[in-house]
Amino acid sequence: MTKAVSAARRRGFGTSWKTGLVVLLTAALVGCGNSAGAETGSVVRIIDGDTLVINIDSENETVRLLNVDTPETKHPDKPVECLGTEATDFLRDMLPPGTQVGLDYDEERTDQYGRTLAAVFTSDKTLVNAEIAEQGLGVAVLFEPNDKYYSPVRAAQDQAKKQEHGLYDSATGCSVPAEVDQTLQSLADAIAAPAGSTADSAAATAATLVAAITAAESLEEAFEAGKDTTRWLAATGAKTTGFTSKLGAKISAGKDRLQKVEAKADKLKKSEAKEAAEKKAEARQQAAAKAERERKAAEERAARKAAEQAAAAERDRLRNLQPAPAPQPPAAPAPAPAAPRPAPPKPAPKPAPEPAPTPKPAPEPANPYPGYTGPRCYDPGGVTWQPC
């Protein structure tokens, strides 16, 4: 197949892909009979939304549908994607086991995994590849040189987008449009939320705004960067639908609102701090005044108690006094006492005896031995002596 023919094929399909497909089917299949490059087979089982097993000439072959990609359900490294299960169920309902189908191929007949690449038709010449896309359960993909069925699949995808089916339906909670709507609504609610009359309520409103703005910016960045999941591939061209412009406008409005709310929160915080300080000072003054009143009251209670105790003591004292004796009639005057007898005179004290006169020494007898001055030997009686 030449590039010119390939380009002609892509130009040959408009939005009514089923009408344009008639020309292609006429050349490829006639009543699901064999023609150049076409075969028939019987469906064995469905693997996922874009892969199935078909018995062809008594051989079971794993067939990967050309030019369409559905959300993953079997990928070992990816979780089940949005509407992946629904795409599998749709293909299973459309092609139950035993269904006779026609197959047509492009330039490369197998992929890197050994699967057969084919367009699959029902007996009424319905292109299964495009039907999946028209339900919004798959997106058109182009892997050159296999572009034979890209145009009808892409036209079917555009129809799904126009009619908001499947991955294009904002009512599908996991779809990109739904995520955009939810993000925009959350941001709108945050913008409309009142700041409140306290610093805490304003801070809470600001926090909600920050979270909503962050989510919207993340979604905006996802549009700019692009994603490799089917739901994001389905959102290709979302810029032309105004998704990013809506997000950008709402993010700008959210930031303006956030600035005002944060300013109000700061103002309220300062005002509340000042009010709290004033209340604290007033509370201290009230506490001091109360303490003074209590001190005076305590003093008055103590004074009253002391007075009461003194009065009680006086009452007890008076109660315990001996009763005064009854008055007696005046007694006759007592006779005057007899004059006391004069005491006999005391004898005069005896004069103290005069001390005995000191006896005068007897005069020494005259020295019978004139001029003798030596020792004397007295005679008995000590009056006379003689030289010794």
C-alpha positions in Angstrom: 0.0 0.0 0.0 1.4 3.4 -1.0 1.4 6.4 1.2 -0.9 8.2 -1.3 -3.5 5.4 -1.0 -3.2 5.5 2.8 -3.7 9.3 2.9 -6.7 8.9 0.5 -8.2 6.4 3.0 -7.9 8.9 5.8 -9.5 11.6 3.8 -12.3 9.4 2.6 -14.1 9.3 6.0 -16.1 12.1 7.5 -18.2 12.3 10.6 -20.6 9.7 9.2 -18.1 6.9 9.3 -20.6 4.1 8.6 -21.4 5.7 5.2 -17.8 6.0 4.3 -17.1 2.5 5.4 -19.3 1.0 2.7 -16.6 1.7 0.0 -13.9 0.0 2.1 -16.1 -3.0 3.0 -17.0 -3.5 -0.6 -13.4 -3.9 -1.5 -12.5 -6.0 1.6 -15.5 -8.2 2.4 -18.5 -9.3 0.5 -21.1 -10.8 2.9 -18.2 -11.8 5.2 -16.9 -14.0 2.5 -13.3 -14.4 1.5 -11.6 -11.7 -0.6 -8.1 -10.4 -1.0 -6.6 -10.3 2.5 -10.0 -11.1 4.2 -11.0 -14.1 6.3 -13.8 -15.4 8.4 -13.8 -16.9 11.8 -15.7 -17.8 14.9 -15.4 -15.9 18.2 -14.0 -18.1 21.0 -13.7 -15.7 23.9 -13.2 -12.0 24.8 -10.0 -11.0 26.6 -10.6 -7.3 27.1 -12.2 -4.4 25.2 -9.9 -4.5 22.2 -8.6 -8.1 22.2 -10.3 -11.4 21.6 -9.7 -15.0 20.5 -11.1 -16.1 17.1 -11.0 -19.5 15.6 -9.7 -19.0 12.0 -9.3 -22.1 9.8 -9.5 -24.3 12.9 -6.8 -22.3 14.6 -7.4 -20.1 17.7 -5.7 -16.8 17.1 -5.5 -13.8 19.6 -6.7 -10.8 17.6 -5.9 -7.2 18.5 -8.4 -4.8 16.9 -6.8 -2.4 14.5 -6.7 1.4 15.2 -8.6 1.4 18.5 -7.5 1.3 22.1 -9.7 0.6 25.1 -9.0 1.2 28.8 -6.7 -1.4 30.3 -8.0 -4.2 32.4 -5.3 -6.9 31.9 -2.1 -4.9 31.9 0.4 -6.3 34.5 1.8 -2.9 35.4 -1.4 -0.8 35.3 -4.6 -0.7 37.4 -8.0 -1.2 35.7 -8.7 2.0 33.9 -11.8 4.1 33.7 -14.5 2.2 31.8 -12.1 -0.7 31.0 -14.6 -3.3 32.4 -17.4 -1.6 30.5 -15.5 -1.8 27.3 -14.8 -5.5 27.9 -18.5 -6.2 28.7 -19.6 -4.3 25.5 -17.4 -6.4 23.3 -18.5 -9.6 25.0 -22.2 -8.6 24.5 -21.5 -7.7 20.9 -19.5 -10.8 20.1 -20.6 -13.7 22.3 -18.8 -17.0 21.8 -19.7 -18.7 18.5 -20.4 -15.4 16.6 -19.3 -15.6 13.0 -17.1 -12.6 12.1 -15.1 -11.3 9.1 -11.5 -10.2 9.5 -9.6 -7.8 7.3 -5.9 -6.9 7.7 -3.5 -4.1 7.0 0.1 -4.0 5.9 1.5 -5.4 9.2 -0.5 -8.4 10.2 1.0 -9.1 13.7 2.2 -6.9 16.6 5.3 -7.2 18.8 3.4 -9.7 21.0 2.5 -12.0 18.2 -1.1 -11.0 18.2 -3.0 -10.8 14.9 -3.9 -7.2 13.9 -7.3 -7.1 12.2 -10.5 -5.2 11.6 -13.4 -7.4 12.8 -16.9 -7.2 11.1 -20.2 -8.7 12.1 -22.4 -10.4 9.6 -24.3 -7.1 8.9 -20.9 -5.5 8.0 -20.7 -3.5 11.3 -17.0 -2.6 12.0 -16.5 -3.7 15.6 -13.4 -1.5 16.0 -15.4 1.7 15.3 -18.5 0.6 17.3 -16.4 0.5 20.4 -15.1 4.0 19.7 -18.6 5.3 19.0 -19.8 4.2 22.5 -17.0 6.3 24.0 -15.3 3.1 25.3 -12.1 3.4 23.1 -10.0 5.9 21.2 -8.5 5.9 17.7 -4.8 5.1 17.6 -2.5 5.2 14.6 0.6 2.9 14.3 2.1 3.4 10.9 1.9 1.8 8.4 -1.4 0.3 9.6 -3.8 3.2 9.0 -6.5 1.4 6.9 -9.2 1.7 9.5 -8.0 4.7 11.5 -10.3 7.1 9.7 -13.6 5.3 10.5 -12.5 4.7 14.1 -11.5 8.3 14.5 -14.8 9.5 13.0 -16.7 7.2 15.4 -14.7 8.7 18.3 -15.6 12.2 17.2 -19.2 11.2 17.2 -18.9 9.8 20.8 -17.3 13.1 21.9 -20.1 15.1 20.2 -22.8 13.1 21.9 -20.8 12.9 25.2 -20.8 9.1 25.4 -18.6 7.0 27.7 -15.2 8.6 28.3 -16.7 12.0 27.1 -19.7 11.9 29.5 -19.2 14.1 32.6 -21.7 11.8 34.3 -19.1 9.1 34.1 -17.4 9.8 37.4 -13.9 8.6 36.3 -13.8 10.4 33.0 -11.7 13.5 32.3 -14.8 15.7 31.7 -16.2 14.5 35.0 -12.9 15.3 36.7 -12.8 18.7 35.1 -16.4 19.4 36.2 -15.7 18.2 39.7 -12.6 20.3 39.9 -14.2 23.4 38.6 -17.2 22.9 40.9 -15.0 22.4 44.0 -13.0 25.6 43.1 -16.3 27.5 42.5 -17.6 26.4 45.9 -14.4 27.4 47.6 -14.5 30.8 45.9 -18.1 31.3 47.0 -17.5 30.2 50.6 -17.7 33.1 53.1 -14.6 33.9 55.0 -16.4 34.0 58.2 -16.1 36.5 61.1 -13.1 34.9 62.9 -9.5 34.4 62.1 -10.0 30.6 62.4 -12.9 30.5 60.0 -11.1 32.7 57.5 -8.0 30.5 57.7 -10.2 27.4 57.1 -11.7 29.1 54.0 -8.2 29.9 52.8 -7.0 26.3 53.3 -10.0 25.1 51.3 -9.2 27.5 48.5 -5.5 26.4 48.5 -6.6 22.8 48.1 -9.0 23.5 45.3 -6.5 25.7 43.4 -3.8 23.0 43.8 -6.2 20.4 42.3 -7.1 22.6 39.4 -3.5 23.5 38.7 -2.6 19.8 38.8 -5.3 19.0 36.3 -4.2 22.0 34.1 -0.6 20.6 34.1 -1.9 17.2 33.2 -3.5 18.7 30.1 -0.3 20.4 29.2 1.9 17.3 29.8 -0.5 14.7 28.3 -1.2 11.2 29.6 -0.8 7.8 28.2 -4.0 6.4 29.7 -7.0 5.9 27.5 -9.2 8.4 29.4 -6.6 11.1 28.7 -6.2 10.0 25.1 -9.9 10.5 24.9 -9.5 14.0 26.2 -7.1 15.0 23.3 -8.4 18.2 21.9 -9.9 19.2 25.2 -8.3 22.6 24.8 -10.6 23.2 21.8 -13.6 22.4 24.1 -12.5 25.0 26.6 -11.3 22.7 29.4 -8.0 24.4 30.0 -9.4 27.9 29.4 -12.1 27.2 32.0 -9.5 25.9 34.4 -7.2 28.9 33.9 -10.0 31.4 34.4 -11.2 29.7 37.5 -7.7 29.3 38.9 -7.1 33.0 38.5 -10.4 33.8 40.2 -9.5 31.4 43.0 -6.1 33.1 43.6 -7.7 36.5 43.7 -10.2 35.3 46.3 -7.5 33.6 48.2 -5.5 36.8 48.5 -8.5 38.6 49.9 -9.4 35.9 52.3 -5.8 35.7 53.6 -5.7 39.5 54.1 -9.0 39.3 56.0 -7.6 36.4 58.1 -4.5 38.4 58.9 -6.6 41.4 59.9 -8.9 39.4 62.1 -6.0 37.7 63.7 -4.4 41.0 64.7 -7.8 42.3 65.9 -8.4 39.2 67.9 -5.0 39.3 69.4 -5.5 43.0 70.5 -8.9 42.2 71.9 -7.5 39.2 73.8 -4.8 41.3 75.3 -7.3 43.9 76.4 -9.5 41.2 77.9 -6.5 39.8 79.6 -5.6 43.2 81.1 -9.2 43.7 82.2 -9.3 40.3 83.7 -6.1 41.1 85.7 -7.7 44.4 86.9 -10.9 42.6 87.9 -8.9 39.9 89.7 -6.9 42.5 91.6 -10.1 44.4 92.5 -11.7 41.1 93.6 -8.7 40.2 95.7 -8.8 43.6 97.4 -12.5 43.2 98.1 -11.9 39.8 99.5 -9.1 41.1 101.7 -11.3 43.9 103.1 -14.1 41.5 103.6 -11.8 39.1 105.4 -10.6 41.9 107.7 -14.2 42.9 108.5 -15.1 39.3 109.2 -12.0 39.0 111.5 -13.0 42.3 113.3 -16.6 41.1 113.7 -15.4 37.8 115.0 -13.1 39.4 117.5 -15.8 41.7 118.7 -18.2 38.8 119.0 -15.6 36.8 121.0 -15.0 39.8 123.3 -18.7 40.3 123.9 -19.1 36.6 124.6 -16.2 36.6 127.0 -17.7 39.6 128.9 -21.0 37.8 129.1 -19.3 34.7 130.5 -17.5 36.9 133.0 -20.6 38.5 134.2 -22.4 35.2 134.3 -19.7 33.7 136.5 -19.6 36.6 139.1 -20.8 35.7 142.8 -24.1 37.3 143.6 -23.9 40.3 145.9 -25.0 39.6 149.6 -28.4 40.9 150.7 -28.1 44.2 152.7 -28.1 43.7 156.6 -29.6 46.1 159.1 -26.9 48.3 160.7 -25.4 46.8 163.9 -25.1 48.6 167.3 -21.9 50.5 167.6 -19.3 48.4 169.3 -17.9 49.7 172.6 -14.7 51.7 172.3 -11.8 49.5 172.9 -10.0 49.9 176.3 -7.0 52.0 176.2 -4.0 49.7 176.0 -1.9 49.5 179.1 1.4 51.2 178.7 4.1 48.7 178.3 6.6 48.5 181.2 9.7 50.5 180.4 12.4 48.5 179.1 15.4 48.3 181.4 18.2 50.5 180.4 20.9 48.6 178.7 23.9 47.8 180.9 26.9 49.7 180.0 29.5 47.6 178.3 32.4 46.8 180.7 35.3 49.0 180.2 38.3 47.1 179.0 40.8 46.2 181.6 43.8 48.5 181.7 46.8 47.2 180.1 49.2 46.3 182.9 52.3 48.4 183.0 55.5 46.4 182.8 57.3 46.2 186.0 60.2 48.5 186.0 63.4 46.7 185.6 65.5 46.5 188.6 68.5 48.6 188.6 71.6 47.0 186.9 73.6 45.7 189.8 76.5 45.4 187.4 77.0 48.9 186.0 78.7 48.8 182.6 77.9 45.0 182.0 76.3 44.4 178.8 76.7 40.7 178.3 74.3 37.9 178.8 72.2 37.7 182.0 71.1 34.7 183.9 67.9 35.5 185.9 67.1 34.1 189.2 63.8 32.3 189.7 61.1 34.9 189.7 62.9 36.8 187.0 63.7 39.8 189.0 67.3 39.5 189.8 70.0 38.3 187.6 73.7 37.9 187.4 76.1 37.9 184.6 76.4 34.5 182.9 
